[in-house]
Each structure stands twice: as structure tokens, then as C-alpha cells.
Amino acid sequence: MIRCWLLSLALVGAWVSCLGADTFDRYTNPVLSQVEGAPGAVRVNRITPELALQNRYLSDNDGMLVIARTQSGLHAKLLVKFARQRFGDRTVPIAILDRVTTYKAGQERVLQSYTPSVQLYEGFHFNLELGQVVPTSVDADLRFTAPGTDGQLEPLGKAALFLLTQPLPGTEAPKRTTRPTLSDAFDPQSASGVYRLFDDGRRTARLTLQVSPEGTITGDYVSEQTGRKYDVVGKVGAVKHQLQFTVRFPQSEQSFTAWSFTRDASALAGTAVMQGREFGFYATRVDDD
């Protein structure tokens, strides 16, 4: 049984309604590369539960946003929580690292590694570029120690950790797109925006669509597994709230037939075809979260 210490973290400021998928995703490699010296970015030599509780501006129940630089200079982001793990009649401190994302050098979203979640016990080392817990004989970027009773997360060697007291430039939410109301006829352009796409439980992606007044669809598809970006082209269907678009991968294409919610254009759902196989998908809007 794990008891988390950060469940009661309150958020401060209208910008930080949550560190959900969209906010976290805005911290791309170009944004992270500006962290050193940025207003509100504080380099720290350790992160403790007490520091996490004090640094509430960019925290929520999913953890505290931490920016990292690896020993070889790559940029990373992660959510950090502290907890205690029970073993029989005693408990030991642990650090929980969620959504540990390390980017390749010079790329906007292409990933060096990604680790959904990992728990560090006292003495454990973590290599951000491998996305793995490693033995002390292997170079690492982070370690968890417990000199007292609570534990702390520390950078190793040339690695660095940064806490934020305000959003970094370039992470502002996009302006809201005008949505239809119940009394309006559906305008296909209201489907323009950014979505998080869930494809048959196999793949997830950040889907950006732009619908022109003539009904032409352009945009891009960024895989959440690899961070790679692909072009999207298509058109509005015979029914105004039907969108037909194709994602162009290097060796194949995936065609989508999507139906937009007509009340508020907040979601898409439909079918996709790839290499002759048909799948179901849905996508939820994130551009105004």
C-alpha cells in the first residue's frame, strides 16, 4: 500500500487549472532548452517532500512538474511525487517519477526515451536518457536518498534539476476557437483545433487540424510514443460535421473518417483504415484546456 503525501496539493493561478496532458505537452524541447536563466526557473540541488509542498504553482494531484538536464546535456521533464511504501509493519520512503520524457538533441518532440512511471527506493539511480533504473556502476542523472525519514531526489554529476514558479515562455494555451451553439448551424471550421487522439487502444497522438472555408483539411499528427510529426491532409465530407483526413507516415498512410460533435466540436469519433485493416478511434479536444 502506498500513501502519497501530495494528494492535497492546491493549484495557484488561473493558468494552472491542472497539469493535464495538454499543459505537460506544451513543454517541448525548444521550451525546455530555455529553462536555465528563465524567469521563475530555479535550479535546485535536491527535491524533498517539503519543497514539493511549498512549490504549488505548477503542481497537482498528478505530481510536481520538474525540468531536468541530463549529464550529457539533453533536456527532460517529469512529474515527481513522494510517498511511503509499506512492508509488513514498517514503511519506507519512495519517489514516484511519472511521464519521464527525455528529448533528442535539436528535435522539437522526438523522444530519446519515455517512462510512464517508476518508483525509486533509497539508493536507486535513474538514467534519464535510457529511461531506466540503473546500478551505481552505470552513469545516471538522478538518485533517491533517505538521509532522514522522508527522502530526497538529487541530480548526479553534471545533471541539473529545475523547479518553476511560473510558466515558461511558449507554454501559453492557444486562443479558443469559436464553437457552434445549439442555435447555430454547424460550421466545419469550428472543428479546427488540437485533439488528443486514441487509436484502437494501440496508439495515442496529438492531432492538429485546420479546416479552411473551402473545406480543405491540413494539419499534423505527433505520435506520443515517438514524438515524431507527420502531415495530415483531407477534406470535409458530404455532411458538414464529417471530416475525412489521412496521416502520411513514411512507409504507409492511415485514413480517418471522423464525425465531430455538433454541439460544441469538443470531440471526434469514427473509424480509421491502415493497410486494409479498420479500427475505431476517438479524439478529445485539448486546445482550450
N, C-alpha and C positions, 0 to 999 in steps of 0.2 A: 504494500500500500504506500502510495506517495502522497505526502502532504505538501502542497505548493504554498509558498509564502507570498506570492504575488497576486493572489486572486482578487484582492481588494484594491488593486491599483486604480486610481481615478485619472481620467484624462483631463488635460488642461488646454483650453483654447478651442475655438470653433474648427480650426483646421484639422485637429486630430480627433475626429469622431471615432476612428478606430485605425489600427494598423492592419487592415484587411488586405486582401490580395492587391487591390489597386494601389494603395499608398505604398506598400512594400515594393511593388513592381516599378514604381517611378524612380526608385533608387538604382538606376542603371550604372554601367561602368563609367560613362563620362561624368555623371554626378558624383560618384564615389571618388573619382580621381581629384576632385576639388576639395576634399574634406579637410586636408591639412591647411590650417590658416583660415578656414572659412568661419564667418561669424556664427557663434553658437556651437562650434565643434570643439570639444575639449579632449585632449589626449590624456589618458589615464594609465597608470601602471598596474592597476588591479580593479576588478569589479566585485563588489560584495553585495549581499542582500540589502544591507542598509543603504548603500549607494543607489541600488536599483529602486528602492522605495522613494528616495529623495528625487530621483531623476524621472519624474512622472510625465514630463511633457510629451515624450514620444514613447509611451508605454501603454499597454492594455493587458487584458487577461491572457493574451497570447504570448506575452513577454515584452522585453525591452529591446528596442532596436539598437544594435551595436554595429558600428562600421569598423572593419579591420583591414590592415595591410599585412600581407604575408612577408616572410623573411626575404623572399626574392622580389618583392615589390608589387605583387598582384593585389587587386582590391576585392574585398569580400564584404558581405552583410549577413547578419544573423539575428535571431531573436533569442534572448537569454532569460531563463528563469532559474530560480534556486528552489530546492525542495529538500525533503528528508526521505530516505528510503528505509523502510522498516525491515529488520532482520530479527525475527523472534521477539525478544523483549527489549531490543535496542534499536536505535535509528542512527543513520549516518548521513552527512550532508552530501548532496549531489548538485551538479549544474546540468540543466537541460538546455541543449542548443537545438533550436528548431530552424528549419528552412535555411540552412547554411549554404550560401551561394557565393562561389568564387568565379570571377570573370577572367577570360583570357585577355592578355595584354592587347590594347589597341582595338578591342571589339566593344560594340555597344551592349549586346545581350548574349553573345556566345559564351557558354559556360566552360570553365576549367573543371569544375566539379559542383555537385549539388547533393546535399544530405538532408532528407526530410526531417529527421530527428535523431538525436544521440544523447545518451546520458554519460556524464563524466563523474567518476568516483575519485577519491583522493589519490593523487599521484598519476592520474591518467593524463596523457598528452594527446593533442589533436593536431593533425596536419590539414590545414585549410585547402591546400592545392590538391591533395589526394581525397579530401572529404572523409577521412578515416581516423579512428583512434590508432595510435602507433606506439611501439615500445620506446623507452627512453633512449635506446641506442640509435633511433632514427630522428632526423631533424623534424621539429614540429614548430607550430606557431603559437599554440595555447596550451596551458596546463591548469589543472584544478588542484588546489591545495587546501588543506584544512588546518591551519595553524592554531585556530581556536575551536569553536564548536560549529561555526556557520559555513566556513569555506569561502574561497575566492577564486576568481578566474583571472589568470595573468598572461600577458604576452611573453614570448620567449625570444631571445636574441634580438634581431632587427625587426621583428614583428611589432605591430602597434595596434592599440585599441582606442576608439574614439566614441565618446558619448555626445549626444546632440541636445541642445537646449532650445533649438528652433529648427524648422525645416531647412534643408539645404536648398540653394537656388536651383531651379529646374524641376522641383518636385510639386509645383503648384497643380491643383486639379484643373483639368481642361474646363473651358466655359461650357455651360449647359447648352445642349441642343434643344431647340424648340420642339416640344412634343405635342401631338394632337390631343384634343379634349373630346369628351363624349359627344359634343355637339358638332365637331368638325368632321369633314370628310378626311379620310386618311391620306396624308401626303407622304409618298415614298421617301422623300428627303429626310423625314423625321427619323428614319432608320439609320441615318449616318451616325457613327459613334464608335465607341470602343467596347468590346464584349470579351468576357471570359468564356471560351468555348470548351465544351466537354463532349468528346467524340467517342461514343460507344464504350465509355469506361476505360478506354485504352490510351487516349491522348488528351492533353489539355493544351490550350494555346490562347494567346492574346490576339484577338481578331479586331482589326480596324477597318471599317467600311466607310466609304464616301459615295453617296448617291447623288448624281448630277440631276439638274432639272430635266434633262433628256432621258433619264432612266438608266444611264450608264453607271456601273459599279466599279470602283477601283479601291485598292487598299493593300493591307499586308497582314500576314499571318506569322506570329512569332511563337515558335514551339517553347513551351515551358520546360520540356525535357532537355533540349539542347541549347535554347536561346537563339537559334538560327531564324532568320527572317526570309519569308517567301512572298512573292507577288500574288495579289488577288485581283481577278477581273470577272466581270459579269454584267447582268442587266436585270431590270425589274421585269417580273413575269406579266402574263396577261391580266392577272389580278393584282391590284396595286400593292397589296401587302405580301406578295410572293416575291422573293429575291432568289435569283439563280446566279451562283458565282463559283469560280474554280480557283483552287490553290495550286500554283505551279511549283512542284518540287523538282529537284534536278533530274531525277530519273522517271518521274511519274506525275500524274495530276489527280486531284481529288475534287469531284464536283458536288456541290451542295445545292439542295432545293430547300429554302428556308421560308417559314411563314412568320411574319412579325406580329407581335401583339398589337392590335389596332387601338387599344385604349390609351396606351402610353408609350408604345415602342420600347418597352423595357426588357424584352426578351425575344429570342428567336428559337424556333424548333423545327425539325424536319428530318430529312434523310440525306445521306452522303454516299457517293459511289466511288470506290477506288479499286482499280484492277479487276473490275467486273463484280465486286462484292459490295453489297448495300448494307449500310449501317444507320442507326439512329443517332441524332445529336441534339444538343440544346446549347444555347449561349445566353448568358445573363449580362445585362449592361452594367459597366463599371465606370463610365467616363464622368459621372457626376456624383460618385460616392463621396 
